Amino acid sequence: AIVCVAVVGRSNNPLYLRIYHTDTSELKLQFIVHTSLDIFEEKLKESSMNTAYLGLLYPTEDFKVYGYITNTNVKLVVIVDDSDTKDSEMRSFFEKFHLHYIRATFNPFYKIGEEITSKKFNASMDQLISSRG
C-alpha cells in the first residue's frame, strides 16, 4: 500500500506531503523523502535516461521509495510498504500523479514553487490512492 506521496520543488523545497494508511510519524516520512533527494541527484548524474520515471530509489527497513522527475525538475516521491510492488504499476501511478500535479499547477491562483494547498488536488490524490487498491 502507498504510505506517502510527496512533491518536492526544483530547489528541493517541499511543496506537498500526504500520508496514508500508516502509524509512522510524519517527521520520519519527511526524513525519508528528504533523504531521497540525494538519490535523485545520483540517479540523474549517472544516468543518460530520457525517462522521467526513476524507479526504485532505495529501500528502507520498512518501506520502498520510488521517484519521478518532471521536465521542470520537480520531484515526485512515493513511499510504499509493499514488498511485491511491480515496476510497471508504479510507472503508471506516477504518470497519473504527474497529471494531477499538472492540473493543480494550472490553477491561475497557484504560484509556482509554493506549497500545494488545493482541496481538489487532495481529493484527486485520495481517489488515485484508493483506486490503486
N, C-alpha and C positions, 0 to 999 in steps of 0.2 A: 504494500500500500504506500501511497505517496504521503510522506510525513510533512514536507515543507516545500514551498515554491518561493523563489526569490528573483527579483530583478535588481541588477547592480549596474549603475551608470558607467559611462565611459571613463569617468575619473575615479572609479571604484567606490562611488558613494552609493549607499543603499537607497533604492527607490521603492521597493516593495518587499514585504515578507509576510507570508501567510502560512499558518501552521494547521495541520490536520491530524487527527487520529493518533495522538501521542501524549505520553506523560512527560516527555523530555522537556526541559526548561527552554524557554525562548532564547535565553542567553547562550546555552550550549549550541542551539541550532544557528544562531547568529555567528558564533565562532566557527562552526563547520563551513558556513557559507563564506565567511571572510578568508578562511584557510584555502578554500577552493580557488580564490583569485590568483594565488601563486601558481597553481596547476594550470590555469588558463594561460598565463604568461608562458610557461614552459611548453605547453602543447602548441601554442601559436608560433613560438620560435623554432621548434624542432620539426614542425610540420609544413609541408608545402601544399596542404589540402586546400581546396577552394570550397569546402563544405562548412556550413555554419554549425552543424552538429558535431560536437567533440566527443560524444560518448561518455563512457565511464571515466570520471576524473580521478577518483580514488575511493577506496572503501575505508570505512572506519570499523570499529569492532561491532557497532550496532546498525550501521547504515551504509548505503552506497550513494555516492554523489555524482550526478550527471550534469553535463554542461552544454551550452549552446551559445553562440555569439552572433549578434546581428551585424549587418553591414556598417552600422554606426558605432560598433564596439560596445554595445550594451550587452551585458551578460545575463543569461537566463540560467538559473540553477534549480535543480530538483533533487531533493533528498528522499530516498526510498528505503523501506526496511525489508523489501522482498529480496530473497536470495535468488529467485528464479525470474527476475525481470529480463524480458527479451529486448535486445538492442533495437529491433525493428519497431516494437511498441513504444519505446522511449523516443525514437526519432519522430514517429507520428505524433506523439504527445507534444513534443517541443514545437513542431510545425504549427499545431493548433494554439499552443501557448503564445508563440510569436505573433500569430494572427490576432489574438485577443489583446496583446500588448500594443500592436499597431493601432487597433481600433480605439484603445484607451488614449493613446497619444494624439490621435487625430482630433480629439475634442479641442475646439478653439480656446477653451478656458484652461487647458493644461499647458503649463510652461515646461518645456523640455529640460530635463535634469532635476526636476523637483520630485518629491515623493508622490507616488500614485495613491490618491485617496478616494478614487471613484468607487461608489457603491455598485455601479454597473459592472466595473471590472471585477470587483469582489464576487459578484453574483455569477459572472461568466466563468471565473476560475473555479468557483464552487461547483458549478454544473459540469465543467470539464473534468474535475477530480471525481465527482460522483459517477459520471458516465464511464470512467475508466474501470470502475468496479471497485 
